[in-house]
Every structure is written in C-alpha cells, then in structure tokens.
Amino acid sequence: MNFTRKKGLKGEITVPGDKSISHRSVMFGAISKGITEVDNFLTGADCLSTIDCFRKMGIDIELNGQHVVIHGNGLHGLKKPDSVLDVGNSGTTARLISGILAGQRFNCTLDGDASIRKRPMKRIITPLRAMNADIRSINENDCAPLIINGRSLKAINYNSPVASAQVKSCVLLAGLYADGKTCVTEPELSRNHTELMLKGFGADISSEGKTASLNPVEQLYGQKIKVPGDISSAVYWIVAGLITPDSQITIRNVGLNPTRDGIIEVCQSMNGNLTVSNLHTEGGEPVGDITVETSNLKAATIGGSIIPRLIDELPTLALLACFAEGDTIIRDAQELKVKESDRIAVMVNNLKKMGANVEGTEDGMIIHGPCPLTGAVIDSCLDHRIAMTFAIAGINADGSTSIKGAECVNISYPDFYCELQRLFTI
C-alpha cells in the first residue's frame, strides 16, 4: 500500500470502540450470570479471538455488527474446550484469560500466532503460581503455548515489577476464584478498566493509590455496556491533524479515562492546538470530543509516571516529534520492546529510512527535530500500530511511502485506510 504527501485533512471521525474495554466486556460477561449487551464493540481480529475462546468454553455469544450479546454462565459455568484456545495476536486475551482459566475445574492449552509465541508470559506465570495455579510453558521458555490445569487458588498480595494492566487484571481475575483478599500493587498506576468494569458487574473491588484489592463474591451479574471510542486509535488522527498542513479534525466520543489520557497532556505540552469538548460519562468512563488543528510544535521530554498512560501511543508520538522544534526524549518506555514488535527498534529503523534524525536508547528514543521526511519502503513487522503510524508519516513525506504488511491494521482498526481516504476527499 502506497502513500504520498497530502494536505488539508478536514472532517469528523468516530474511531472504533476501545479495544481494552471490548475484550473485558466479553470476558466478564462470560463469567457473569445473565445477559451482557455490548454496543460499539470493536470487531478487530484481537477482540474476535476473545469471543472465539469463550465460545469454545460453551458461552453463547451473538455478534451482530458492533452489537454483542453474551449469555453468561456464571463464575463456574465455563466448560472444558474441545480444542486449543487460540488467542491469535492478542496479548490481552492471552494474559487476562489465563487468570480466569487458573481457577477453573478443567485443563486446557492456550496458544497464538508467531508473535504471541515470542511475548513474555513469565510476568503472569510468576504471580499465578504464587496463587497455587498449575500453569507452564510447553516449550519451557516462559512463552506460549501454555498448559493451564485449573484448581483451587489462594489469595496473595502481589507487588508487580511492571506497571501492566494485563498483569494486574490477570491476578485480579484469578482472585475471583481465590480463598481470600487478593491485592496487586504497581510501580505506577496502569489503565484501570478492569477495576471499573468488575465493580459494575458486582465484584467486591477497590483501589487505593497504586493498589487494587479484590474479595471473591458468589456471583457476577450481566450488564449493559456502551464502549467509548479508543484513544489508542484516535492518536493517529490527533497526530495527523497536528502535523498535516491546513488540517482540522474532530474525533467524536473518545474514551478519556485518566489512566489513558497521557496523549492529550503531551500534545498540549508540545504546543499542539488540541481541545477537548462535550465531556460526559458513559458506563463509569469519561468520554469527550477531541479537536486538533495544524500546529507549530515544540519538543518535550516524555517519561516517568505518564508512560503507562500512553504506552500504545508512543510510536505515533515519535512521529509527531519529527515535526517539533528541538530534541524530544522518550524514556522509561522499556515495555515498547515486548509489544507486538520491538517498537523502539522498529520505529527507529523505519524513521531513519525516511530521513529522520533519531536514535534509539535502552528505554526509548531521542528525536532531533524538525526533520523533513522522505518516502521509503516501511516494514510494519505485522504490528498494527506501526503500520498506521507510517501511513500518517507517508502523507507528510516527499515521494512515495509503501508499507509491507499494511493489512495488519485489521487487528484493531479495520476501516483505518478508508477513513484516511475519506478525510482527503471531504
């Protein structure tokens, strides 16, 4: 797929439903009593993998466009699957479902694609084993495929070495099947969708500072959920609007959870013309509209406690930094190395191909801006966030940019290229 320089991106965008919330709505609905209805569900490949896994465990799930109905069987109503649970490319599915599976009354095997087989699972294996879970890596490399033999679990107080919503959620979900109060403390607060949603489903869960605590309950109960737009999908339009000449874009109904809104803070600190309006709450989640206009940007240092609030947006922020005056430093972002690709290495390599003055560091990168970009052949490494970032780079570069593996955007944003084309023609 090829991209050439454009200007004048104007219009309104509604981004797909939040991926994190979509995953959790299916998982929590499946282990609840009664019916859970979900609107604006993200029908990307990752979330469909979650649906497939729970269907294999006997859960009736109706999917009609972006409307999903989950017929829950209760906390102890899952059935032993007849085949391997295939999570595809979804790390969220793999890690969260492991917490649920650890407390079941059956054994199963969990696997995924080549990327999943490289992603670190020791970060969930360690706390689950501390809870008496029987979980092991078949290849003994702390990666998938995993064998999980469900059994009775014990409660723990876990101090997580990483600020990871996936790790925290895995332990809390296992805590639903434990013999007492389970607590997870993080070095920095990660996204809190699990805590908010579980409370809505009737869980006895609370948060204080960087610690989330959960007591087991007899039952969870089905809910009605409206999924807000995913801020991790909105970031492409935010950056496109800020760097593309003569542009103004409004992104409607974006989730603005305070554990996810670091991108807003950073863009404004870089002198980005970004405003938030129509703030309201849906299902316990803050939601609003974001409007951006072409801006004269300045560099920033991005690190510390804000990193968990924008970890998925950092590749696109690196592109933004190429159009800012001065040296932008991204640090404390080691987690980028264990995403769908090593996003530090992939971003640095591809930006250099386009002529950017950028250097990788052990925990991030330094971008010396501004640096005009030139079209190049980009290897997405089948990472959806890399592909979308370089599509935006391509429309702001001289010459032609082609992206290998461009179709991987289907993981989180199947209509991305159509929406980009629409903004050209409005």
C-alpha positions as a Markdown table, in Angstrom:
| # | Residue | x | y | z |
|---|---|---|---|---|
| 1 | Met | 0.0 | 0.0 | 0.0 |
| 2 | Asn | 1.4 | 3.4 | -1.1 |
| 3 | Phe | 1.1 | 6.9 | 0.5 |
| 4 | Thr | 2.0 | 10.3 | -0.9 |
| 5 | Arg | 2.0 | 13.8 | 0.5 |
| 6 | Lys | -1.4 | 15.3 | 1.3 |
| 7 | Lys | -2.7 | 18.4 | 3.0 |
| 8 | Gly | -6.0 | 19.8 | 4.2 |
| 9 | Leu | -7.3 | 16.9 | 6.3 |
| 10 | Lys | -10.7 | 18.1 | 7.4 |
| 11 | Gly | -13.7 | 16.5 | 8.9 |
| 12 | Glu | -15.1 | 14.4 | 11.8 |
| 13 | Ile | -14.0 | 10.9 | 12.7 |
| 14 | Thr | -15.6 | 8.3 | 15.0 |
| 15 | Val | -13.0 | 5.8 | 16.0 |
| 16 | Pro | -13.7 | 2.1 | 16.8 |
| 17 | Gly | -14.7 | 1.0 | 20.2 |
| 18 | Asp | -12.0 | 0.8 | 22.9 |
| 19 | Lys | -10.1 | -2.5 | 22.5 |
| 20 | Ser | -9.3 | -2.9 | 26.2 |
| 21 | Ile | -13.0 | -2.4 | 27.1 |
| 22 | Ser | -14.3 | -4.6 | 24.3 |
| 23 | His | -12.0 | -7.5 | 25.4 |
| 24 | Arg | -13.2 | -7.2 | 29.0 |
| 25 | Ser | -16.8 | -6.9 | 28.2 |
| 26 | Val | -16.8 | -10.4 | 26.7 |
| 27 | Met | -14.7 | -12.0 | 29.4 |
| 28 | Phe | -16.6 | -10.5 | 32.3 |
| 29 | Gly | -19.9 | -11.1 | 30.6 |
| 30 | Ala | -19.0 | -14.8 | 30.0 |
| 31 | Ile | -18.3 | -15.4 | 33.7 |
| 32 | Ser | -21.4 | -13.5 | 34.9 |
| 33 | Lys | -24.9 | -14.7 | 35.5 |
| 34 | Gly | -27.4 | -13.5 | 32.9 |
| 35 | Ile | -27.1 | -11.5 | 29.7 |
| 36 | Thr | -24.5 | -8.8 | 28.9 |
| 37 | Glu | -25.2 | -6.5 | 26.0 |
| 38 | Val | -22.4 | -4.5 | 24.4 |
| 39 | Asp | -22.7 | -1.6 | 22.0 |
| 40 | Asn | -19.9 | -0.2 | 19.8 |
| 41 | Phe | -17.8 | -3.3 | 20.3 |
| 42 | Leu | -14.5 | -3.4 | 18.4 |
| 43 | Thr | -14.7 | -6.1 | 15.8 |
| 44 | Gly | -11.0 | -6.2 | 15.1 |
| 45 | Ala | -9.2 | -9.5 | 15.0 |
| 46 | Asp | -7.9 | -9.4 | 18.6 |
| 47 | Cys | -11.4 | -9.0 | 20.1 |
| 48 | Leu | -12.8 | -11.7 | 17.8 |
| 49 | Ser | -10.1 | -14.0 | 19.2 |
| 50 | Thr | -11.5 | -13.4 | 22.7 |
| 51 | Ile | -15.0 | -14.2 | 21.5 |
| 52 | Asp | -13.8 | -17.4 | 19.9 |
| 53 | Cys | -12.0 | -18.6 | 23.0 |
| 54 | Phe | -15.2 | -18.2 | 25.2 |
| 55 | Arg | -17.4 | -19.8 | 22.6 |
| 56 | Lys | -15.1 | -22.8 | 22.8 |
| 57 | Met | -15.8 | -22.9 | 26.5 |
| 58 | Gly | -19.5 | -23.1 | 26.0 |
| 59 | Ile | -20.6 | -19.5 | 26.1 |
| 60 | Asp | -23.3 | -18.4 | 23.6 |
| 61 | Ile | -22.2 | -15.1 | 22.1 |
| 62 | Glu | -24.2 | -13.3 | 19.4 |
| 63 | Leu | -22.3 | -10.9 | 17.2 |
| 64 | Asn | -24.3 | -8.5 | 15.0 |
| 65 | Gly | -22.1 | -5.8 | 13.7 |
| 66 | Gln | -20.9 | -3.8 | 16.7 |
| 67 | His | -23.6 | -5.2 | 18.9 |
| 68 | Val | -22.7 | -8.2 | 21.0 |
| 69 | Val | -24.8 | -10.2 | 23.4 |
| 70 | Ile | -23.1 | -12.6 | 25.8 |
| 71 | His | -25.2 | -15.2 | 27.5 |
| 72 | Gly | -23.2 | -15.7 | 30.7 |
| 73 | Asn | -22.9 | -19.0 | 32.6 |
| 74 | Gly | -21.7 | -17.6 | 35.9 |
| 75 | Leu | -18.3 | -17.7 | 37.6 |
| 76 | His | -18.2 | -21.5 | 37.5 |
| 77 | Gly | -20.1 | -22.1 | 34.2 |
| 78 | Leu | -17.2 | -22.4 | 31.7 |
| 79 | Lys | -16.7 | -25.8 | 30.1 |
| 80 | Lys | -13.6 | -27.6 | 29.1 |
| 81 | Pro | -12.8 | -26.7 | 25.5 |
| 82 | Asp | -12.5 | -29.4 | 22.9 |
| 83 | Ser | -9.5 | -27.8 | 21.2 |
| 84 | Val | -6.7 | -25.4 | 21.8 |
| 85 | Leu | -7.7 | -21.8 | 22.8 |
| 86 | Asp | -6.3 | -19.7 | 20.0 |
| 87 | Val | -5.7 | -16.1 | 21.1 |
| 88 | Gly | -4.3 | -15.1 | 17.7 |
| 89 | Asn | -2.2 | -12.0 | 18.0 |
| 90 | Ser | -3.9 | -10.8 | 21.2 |
| 91 | Gly | -1.7 | -10.4 | 24.3 |
| 92 | Thr | -4.6 | -9.1 | 26.2 |
| 93 | Thr | -6.6 | -12.2 | 25.6 |
| 94 | Ala | -3.7 | -14.5 | 26.5 |
| 95 | Arg | -2.8 | -12.8 | 29.8 |
| 96 | Leu | -6.3 | -12.0 | 31.1 |
| 97 | Ile | -7.9 | -15.3 | 30.2 |
| 98 | Ser | -5.0 | -17.1 | 31.9 |
| 99 | Gly | -6.2 | -15.6 | 35.2 |
| 100 | Ile | -9.7 | -16.9 | 34.6 |
| 101 | Leu | -8.5 | -20.4 | 33.5 |
| 102 | Ala | -6.3 | -20.8 | 36.5 |
| 103 | Gly | -9.3 | -21.2 | 38.8 |
| 104 | Gln | -11.5 | -23.5 | 36.6 |
| 105 | Arg | -12.2 | -27.2 | 37.1 |
| 106 | Phe | -10.6 | -28.3 | 33.9 |
| 107 | Asn | -7.3 | -28.2 | 32.0 |
| 108 | Cys | -6.7 | -26.6 | 28.6 |
| 109 | Thr | -4.0 | -25.4 | 26.2 |
| 110 | Leu | -3.6 | -21.7 | 25.2 |
| 111 | Asp | -1.7 | -20.7 | 22.1 |
| 112 | Gly | -1.5 | -18.0 | 19.5 |
| 113 | Asp | 0.4 | -16.8 | 16.4 |
| 114 | Ala | 4.1 | -16.4 | 15.9 |
| 115 | Ser | 4.1 | -13.0 | 17.6 |
| 116 | Ile | 2.3 | -14.3 | 20.7 |
| 117 | Arg | 4.8 | -17.1 | 21.0 |
| 118 | Lys | 7.6 | -14.5 | 21.5 |
| 119 | Arg | 5.8 | -12.3 | 24.0 |
| 120 | Pro | 6.8 | -12.7 | 27.7 |
| 121 | Met | 4.4 | -14.7 | 29.8 |
| 122 | Lys | 6.6 | -15.1 | 32.9 |
| 123 | Arg | 5.1 | -11.9 | 34.1 |
| 124 | Ile | 1.8 | -13.7 | 34.7 |
| 125 | Ile | 3.1 | -17.2 | 35.3 |
| 126 | Thr | 5.0 | -16.0 | 38.4 |
| 127 | Pro | 2.1 | -14.4 | 40.3 |
| 128 | Leu | -0.3 | -17.2 | 39.2 |
| 129 | Arg | 2.0 | -19.8 | 40.6 |
| 130 | Ala | 2.2 | -17.9 | 43.8 |
| 131 | Met | -1.6 | -18.3 | 43.9 |
| 132 | Asn | -1.2 | -22.1 | 43.6 |
| 133 | Ala | -2.0 | -22.1 | 39.9 |
| 134 | Asp | -0.7 | -25.0 | 37.7 |
| 135 | Ile | 0.5 | -23.2 | 34.6 |
| 136 | Arg | 3.5 | -23.9 | 32.5 |
| 137 | Ser | 5.1 | -23.0 | 29.2 |
| 138 | Ile | 5.2 | -26.1 | 26.9 |
| 139 | Asn | 8.5 | -25.1 | 25.4 |
| 140 | Glu | 9.8 | -24.0 | 28.8 |
| 141 | Asn | 10.7 | -20.6 | 27.5 |
| 142 | Asp | 8.1 | -18.6 | 29.5 |
| 143 | Cys | 6.1 | -18.0 | 26.3 |
| 144 | Ala | 3.0 | -19.6 | 24.7 |
| 145 | Pro | 1.8 | -22.2 | 24.2 |
| 146 | Leu | 0.7 | -22.6 | 27.8 |
| 147 | Ile | -0.9 | -25.5 | 29.6 |
| 148 | Ile | -3.2 | -24.5 | 32.4 |
| 149 | Asn | -4.6 | -27.1 | 34.8 |
| 150 | Gly | -7.4 | -25.3 | 36.8 |
| 151 | Arg | -7.5 | -25.8 | 40.5 |
| 152 | Ser | -8.3 | -24.0 | 43.8 |
| 153 | Leu | -6.4 | -20.8 | 44.2 |
| 154 | Lys | -5.1 | -18.9 | 47.2 |
| 155 | Ala | -5.1 | -15.1 | 47.7 |
| 156 | Ile | -1.9 | -13.1 | 47.5 |
| 157 | Asn | -0.6 | -9.6 | 47.9 |
| 158 | Tyr | 1.4 | -9.1 | 44.7 |
| 159 | Asn | 3.9 | -6.3 | 44.1 |
| 160 | Ser | 4.2 | -6.2 | 40.3 |
| 161 | Pro | 7.6 | -5.2 | 39.0 |
| 162 | Val | 5.9 | -3.7 | 35.9 |
| 163 | Ala | 3.1 | -1.2 | 35.5 |
| 164 | Ser | 0.9 | -3.5 | 33.3 |
| 165 | Ala | -2.9 | -3.6 | 33.2 |
| 166 | Gln | -2.6 | -7.1 | 31.7 |
| 167 | Val | -0.6 | -8.4 | 34.7 |
| 168 | Lys | -2.8 | -6.6 | 37.2 |
| 169 | Ser | -6.0 | -7.8 | 35.5 |
| 170 | Cys | -4.8 | -11.4 | 35.3 |
| 171 | Val | -4.1 | -11.5 | 39.0 |
| 172 | Leu | -7.4 | -9.9 | 39.9 |
| 173 | Leu | -9.4 | -12.2 | 37.7 |
| 174 | Ala | -7.6 | -15.2 | 39.4 |
| 175 | Gly | -8.6 | -13.6 | 42.7 |
| 176 | Leu | -12.3 | -14.1 | 41.8 |
| 177 | Tyr | -11.5 | -17.8 | 42.4 |
| 178 | Ala | -9.2 | -17.4 | 45.4 |
| 179 | Asp | -9.7 | -18.1 | 49.1 |
| 180 | Gly | -9.5 | -14.5 | 50.3 |
| 181 | Lys | -8.5 | -10.9 | 49.5 |
| 182 | Thr | -6.1 | -10.5 | 46.6 |
| 183 | Cys | -4.1 | -7.3 | 46.2 |
| 184 | Val | -2.0 | -6.0 | 43.3 |
| 185 | Thr | 0.4 | -3.1 | 43.8 |
| 186 | Glu | 2.1 | -1.5 | 40.8 |
| 187 | Pro | 5.2 | 0.8 | 40.5 |
| 188 | Glu | 2.9 | 3.2 | 38.5 |
| 189 | Leu | -0.8 | 3.1 | 38.0 |
| 190 | Ser | -1.7 | 1.3 | 34.8 |
| 191 | Arg | -5.1 | 1.6 | 33.0 |
| 192 | Asn | -7.9 | 0.7 | 35.3 |
| 193 | His | -10.7 | -0.6 | 33.0 |
| 194 | Thr | -10.7 | -3.9 | 34.9 |
| 195 | Glu | -11.4 | -2.3 | 38.2 |
| 196 | Leu | -14.1 | 0.0 | 36.9 |
| 197 | Met | -15.8 | -2.8 | 34.9 |
| 198 | Leu | -15.6 | -5.5 | 37.5 |
| 199 | Lys | -17.2 | -3.2 | 40.0 |
| 200 | Gly | -20.1 | -2.6 | 37.6 |
| 201 | Phe | -20.5 | -6.4 | 37.3 |
| 202 | Gly | -20.9 | -6.7 | 41.1 |
| 203 | Ala | -17.3 | -7.5 | 42.2 |
| 204 | Asp | -16.1 | -6.5 | 45.6 |
| 205 | Ile | -13.1 | -4.5 | 44.3 |
| 206 | Ser | -11.5 | -1.3 | 45.4 |
| 207 | Ser | -8.5 | 0.9 | 44.6 |
| 208 | Glu | -6.2 | 3.0 | 46.8 |
| 209 | Gly | -3.2 | 4.7 | 45.3 |
| 210 | Lys | -1.3 | 2.1 | 43.2 |
| 211 | Thr | -3.0 | -0.9 | 44.9 |
| 212 | Ala | -6.1 | -2.7 | 43.6 |
| 213 | Ser | -7.8 | -5.2 | 46.0 |
| 214 | Leu | -10.5 | -7.8 | 45.3 |
| 215 | Asn | -12.5 | -10.1 | 47.6 |
| 216 | Pro | -14.2 | -13.1 | 45.9 |
| 217 | Val | -18.0 | -13.0 | 45.5 |
| 218 | Glu | -20.6 | -15.7 | 44.9 |
| 219 | Gln | -21.6 | -14.2 | 41.6 |
| 220 | Leu | -21.2 | -11.5 | 39.0 |
| 221 | Tyr | -24.2 | -10.2 | 37.0 |
| 222 | Gly | -24.6 | -9.3 | 33.4 |
| 223 | Gln | -24.6 | -5.6 | 32.4 |
| 224 | Lys | -25.3 | -3.2 | 29.5 |
| 225 | Ile | -22.1 | -1.6 | 28.2 |
| 226 | Lys | -21.5 | 1.1 | 25.7 |
| 227 | Val | -17.9 | 1.1 | 24.6 |
| 228 | Pro | -16.3 | 4.5 | 24.1 |
| 229 | Gly | -14.0 | 5.2 | 21.1 |
| 230 | Asp | -10.5 | 4.0 | 21.6 |
| 231 | Ile | -8.0 | 6.8 | 22.4 |
| 232 | Ser | -5.2 | 4.5 | 21.1 |
| 233 | Ser | -7.0 | 4.6 | 17.7 |
| 234 | Ala | -7.7 | 8.4 | 18.0 |
| 235 | Val | -4.0 | 9.1 | 18.3 |
| 236 | Tyr | -3.4 | 8.7 | 14.5 |
| 237 | Trp | -5.9 | 11.4 | 13.7 |
| 238 | Ile | -4.6 | 13.6 | 16.5 |
| 239 | Val | -1.1 | 13.4 | 15.1 |
| 240 | Ala | -2.3 | 13.7 | 11.5 |
| 241 | Gly | -4.2 | 16.8 | 12.4 |
| 242 | Leu | -1.3 | 18.4 | 14.2 |
| 243 | Ile | 1.4 | 17.8 | 11.5 |
| 244 | Thr | -0.5 | 17.8 | 8.2 |
| 245 | Pro | -0.7 | 21.4 | 6.7 |
| 246 | Asp | -4.1 | 23.1 | 6.7 |
| 247 | Ser | -5.9 | 20.5 | 8.7 |
| 248 | Gln | -8.6 | 20.4 | 11.3 |
| 249 | Ile | -10.1 | 17.1 | 12.6 |
| 250 | Thr | -12.6 | 16.4 | 15.3 |
| 251 | Ile | -12.7 | 12.9 | 16.8 |
| 252 | Arg | -16.1 | 12.2 | 18.4 |
| 253 | Asn | -16.9 | 10.1 | 21.6 |
| 254 | Val | -13.3 | 9.2 | 22.6 |
| 255 | Gly | -12.7 | 7.5 | 25.9 |
| 256 | Leu | -10.8 | 9.8 | 28.2 |
| 257 | Asn | -10.1 | 7.6 | 31.2 |
| 258 | Pro | -7.4 | 9.4 | 33.3 |
| 259 | Thr | -5.2 | 6.3 | 33.2 |
| 260 | Arg | -5.2 | 6.5 | 29.4 |
| 261 | Asp | -5.2 | 10.3 | 28.5 |
| 262 | Gly | -1.5 | 11.0 | 28.6 |
| 263 | Ile | -1.5 | 11.7 | 24.9 |
| 264 | Ile | -3.7 | 14.8 | 25.5 |
| 265 | Glu | -1.3 | 16.1 | 28.1 |
| 266 | Val | 1.8 | 15.6 | 26.0 |
| 267 | Cys | 0.4 | 17.1 | 22.8 |
| 268 | Gln | -0.7 | 20.2 | 24.6 |
| 269 | Ser | 2.7 | 20.5 | 26.2 |
| 270 | Met | 4.3 | 20.3 | 22.7 |
| 271 | Asn | 2.2 | 23.4 | 21.8 |
| 272 | Gly | -0.3 | 21.3 | 19.9 |
| 273 | Asn | -3.6 | 23.0 | 19.1 |
| 274 | Leu | -5.8 | 20.4 | 20.8 |
| 275 | Thr | -9.1 | 21.0 | 22.6 |
| 276 | Val | -11.5 | 18.6 | 24.4 |
| 277 | Ser | -15.2 | 19.3 | 24.5 |
| 278 | Asn | -18.6 | 17.6 | 25.2 |
| 279 | Leu | -17.2 | 15.9 | 28.3 |
| 280 | His | -19.6 | 13.3 | 29.8 |
| 281 | Thr | -19.6 | 9.9 | 31.4 |
| 282 | Glu | -20.8 | 6.6 | 30.0 |
| 283 | Gly | -20.7 | 3.4 | 32.0 |
| 284 | Gly | -18.3 | 4.9 | 34.5 |
| 285 | Glu | -15.9 | 6.0 | 31.8 |
| 286 | Pro | -15.3 | 9.7 | 30.9 |
| 287 | Val | -15.9 | 10.4 | 27.2 |
| 288 | Gly | -15.5 | 13.5 | 25.1 |
| 289 | Asp | -14.7 | 15.0 | 21.6 |
| 290 | Ile | -11.1 | 15.9 | 20.6 |
| 291 | Thr | -10.4 | 18.7 | 18.0 |
| 292 | Val | -6.9 | 19.2 | 16.6 |
| 293 | Glu | -5.5 | 21.8 | 14.1 |
| 294 | Thr | -2.2 | 22.1 | 12.3 |
| 295 | Ser | 0.3 | 23.4 | 14.9 |
| 296 | Asn | 3.8 | 24.8 | 15.3 |
| 297 | Leu | 5.2 | 22.1 | 17.7 |
| 298 | Lys | 8.0 | 22.2 | 20.2 |
| 299 | Ala | 10.0 | 19.3 | 21.7 |
| 300 | Ala | 9.2 | 17.6 | 25.0 |
| 301 | Thr | 10.7 | 15.1 | 27.4 |
| 302 | Ile | 8.3 | 12.1 | 27.9 |
| 303 | Gly | 8.9 | 9.8 | 30.8 |
| 304 | Gly | 8.1 | 8.7 | 34.3 |
| 305 | Ser | 4.6 | 8.1 | 35.6 |
| 306 | Ile | 3.0 | 9.3 | 32.3 |
| 307 | Ile | 4.4 | 6.4 | 30.3 |
| 308 | Pro | 1.7 | 3.8 | 31.3 |
| 309 | Arg | -0.9 | 6.4 | 30.4 |
| 310 | Leu | 0.3 | 6.5 | 26.7 |
| 311 | Ile | 2.4 | 3.4 | 26.2 |
| 312 | Asp | 0.5 | 2.4 | 23.0 |
| 313 | Glu | 0.6 | 5.9 | 21.6 |
| 314 | Leu | 4.4 | 6.3 | 21.9 |
| 315 | Pro | 5.2 | 5.2 | 18.4 |
| 316 | Thr | 2.9 | 7.8 | 16.9 |
| 317 | Leu | 4.3 | 10.4 | 19.3 |
| 318 | Ala | 7.7 | 9.6 | 18.0 |
| 319 | Leu | 6.4 | 10.6 | 14.5 |
| 320 | Leu | 4.9 | 13.8 | 16.0 |
| 321 | Ala | 8.4 | 14.7 | 17.4 |
| 322 | Cys | 9.8 | 14.7 | 13.9 |
| 323 | Phe | 7.8 | 17.8 | 13.3 |
| 324 | Ala | 8.6 | 19.6 | 16.5 |
| 325 | Glu | 11.4 | 22.1 | 17.1 |
| 326 | Gly | 14.1 | 20.7 | 19.4 |
| 327 | Asp | 15.1 | 17.3 | 20.8 |
| 328 | Thr | 12.2 | 15.1 | 22.1 |
| 329 | Ile | 13.3 | 12.5 | 24.6 |
| 330 | Ile | 11.2 | 9.4 | 25.2 |
| 331 | Arg | 12.4 | 7.4 | 28.2 |
| 332 | Asp | 11.2 | 4.8 | 30.8 |
| 333 | Ala | 9.5 | 3.0 | 27.9 |
| 334 | Gln | 11.2 | -0.4 | 28.0 |
| 335 | Glu | 7.7 | -2.0 | 27.7 |
| 336 | Leu | 7.8 | -1.0 | 24.0 |
| 337 | Lys | 10.3 | -3.8 | 23.4 |
| 338 | Val | 7.7 | -6.5 | 24.3 |
| 339 | Lys | 4.7 | -5.4 | 22.3 |
| 340 | Glu | 3.6 | -6.9 | 19.0 |
| 341 | Ser | 7.1 | -5.9 | 17.8 |
| 342 | Asp | 10.1 | -4.3 | 19.5 |
| 343 | Arg | 8.6 | -0.9 | 18.9 |
| 344 | Ile | 11.7 | 1.0 | 19.8 |
| 345 | Ala | 13.8 | -0.7 | 17.2 |
| 346 | Val | 11.1 | -0.8 | 14.6 |
| 347 | Met | 10.3 | 2.9 | 14.9 |
| 348 | Val | 14.0 | 4.0 | 14.9 |
| 349 | Asn | 14.8 | 1.9 | 11.9 |
| 350 | Asn | 11.8 | 3.0 | 9.9 |
| 351 | Leu | 12.1 | 6.7 | 10.8 |
| 352 | Lys | 15.8 | 6.6 | 9.8 |
| 353 | Lys | 14.7 | 5.1 | 6.4 |
| 354 | Met | 12.6 | 8.2 | 5.9 |
| 355 | Gly | 15.5 | 10.6 | 6.8 |
| 356 | Ala | 14.6 | 11.3 | 10.4 |
| 357 | Asn | 17.4 | 12.2 | 12.8 |
| 358 | Val | 16.6 | 9.7 | 15.5 |
| 359 | Glu | 18.5 | 7.4 | 17.9 |
| 360 | Gly | 17.3 | 4.5 | 19.9 |
| 361 | Thr | 18.2 | 4.2 | 23.6 |
| 362 | Glu | 17.8 | 1.3 | 26.1 |
| 363 | Asp | 14.4 | 2.6 | 27.3 |
| 364 | Gly | 13.2 | 4.8 | 24.4 |
| 365 | Met | 14.5 | 7.1 | 21.8 |
| 366 | Ile | 15.7 | 10.7 | 21.0 |
| 367 | Ile | 14.3 | 12.5 | 18.1 |
| 368 | His | 16.1 | 15.6 | 16.8 |
| 369 | Gly | 13.5 | 17.8 | 15.1 |
| 370 | Pro | 12.3 | 19.1 | 12.9 |
| 371 | Cys | 13.4 | 16.6 | 10.3 |
| 372 | Pro | 11.7 | 16.6 | 6.9 |
| 373 | Leu | 10.7 | 13.1 | 5.8 |
| 374 | Thr | 11.2 | 11.3 | 2.5 |
| 375 | Gly | 9.2 | 8.3 | 1.3 |
| 376 | Ala | 10.6 | 4.9 | 1.9 |
| 377 | Val | 9.6 | 1.2 | 2.0 |
| 378 | Ile | 8.5 | 0.5 | 5.5 |
| 379 | Asp | 8.4 | -2.9 | 7.2 |
| 380 | Ser | 5.4 | -2.9 | 9.7 |
| 381 | Cys | 6.7 | -6.2 | 11.2 |
| 382 | Leu | 2.9 | -7.0 | 11.2 |
| 383 | Asp | 2.4 | -4.5 | 14.0 |
| 384 | His | -0.9 | -2.7 | 13.5 |
| 385 | Arg | 0.3 | 0.5 | 15.4 |
| 386 | Ile | 3.5 | 0.7 | 13.3 |
| 387 | Ala | 1.5 | 0.4 | 10.1 |
| 388 | Met | -0.9 | 3.1 | 10.9 |
| 389 | Thr | 1.8 | 5.4 | 12.2 |
| 390 | Phe | 3.7 | 5.2 | 9.0 |
| 391 | Ala | 0.6 | 5.8 | 6.9 |
| 392 | Ile | 0.4 | 9.2 | 8.6 |
| 393 | Ala | 4.1 | 9.6 | 8.1 |
| 394 | Gly | 3.7 | 8.8 | 4.4 |
| 395 | Ile | 1.1 | 11.6 | 3.8 |
| 396 | Asn | 3.6 | 14.0 | 5.3 |
| 397 | Ala | 6.7 | 13.0 | 3.4 |
| 398 | Asp | 8.2 | 13.8 | 0.0 |
| 399 | Gly | 7.9 | 11.0 | -2.6 |
| 400 | Ser | 6.1 | 7.7 | -2.1 |
| 401 | Thr | 5.9 | 5.5 | 1.0 |
| 402 | Ser | 4.9 | 1.9 | 0.9 |
| 403 | Ile | 4.1 | -0.3 | 3.9 |
| 404 | Lys | 4.8 | -4.0 | 4.0 |
| 405 | Gly | 2.1 | -5.9 | 5.9 |
| 406 | Ala | -0.2 | -2.9 | 5.8 |
| 407 | Glu | -3.3 | -5.2 | 6.2 |
| 408 | Cys | -2.3 | -5.9 | 9.9 |
| 409 | Val | -4.4 | -2.8 | 10.8 |
| 410 | Asn | -7.3 | -5.2 | 10.9 |
| 411 | Ile | -6.1 | -6.2 | 14.4 |
| 412 | Ser | -7.5 | -3.0 | 15.9 |
| 413 | Tyr | -8.8 | -0.7 | 13.1 |
| 414 | Pro | -10.2 | -2.5 | 10.1 |
| 415 | Asp | -11.5 | 0.7 | 8.4 |
| 416 | Phe | -8.4 | 2.8 | 9.0 |
| 417 | Tyr | -7.4 | 3.3 | 5.4 |
| 418 | Cys | -10.9 | 4.0 | 4.3 |
| 419 | Glu | -11.2 | 6.7 | 6.9 |
| 420 | Leu | -7.9 | 8.2 | 5.9 |
| 421 | Gln | -9.1 | 8.4 | 2.3 |
| 422 | Arg | -12.4 | 10.0 | 3.4 |
| 423 | Leu | -10.5 | 12.8 | 5.1 |
| 424 | Phe | -8.7 | 13.6 | 1.9 |
| 425 | Thr | -11.9 | 14.0 | -0.1 |
| 426 | Ile | -14.2 | 15.8 | 2.3 |
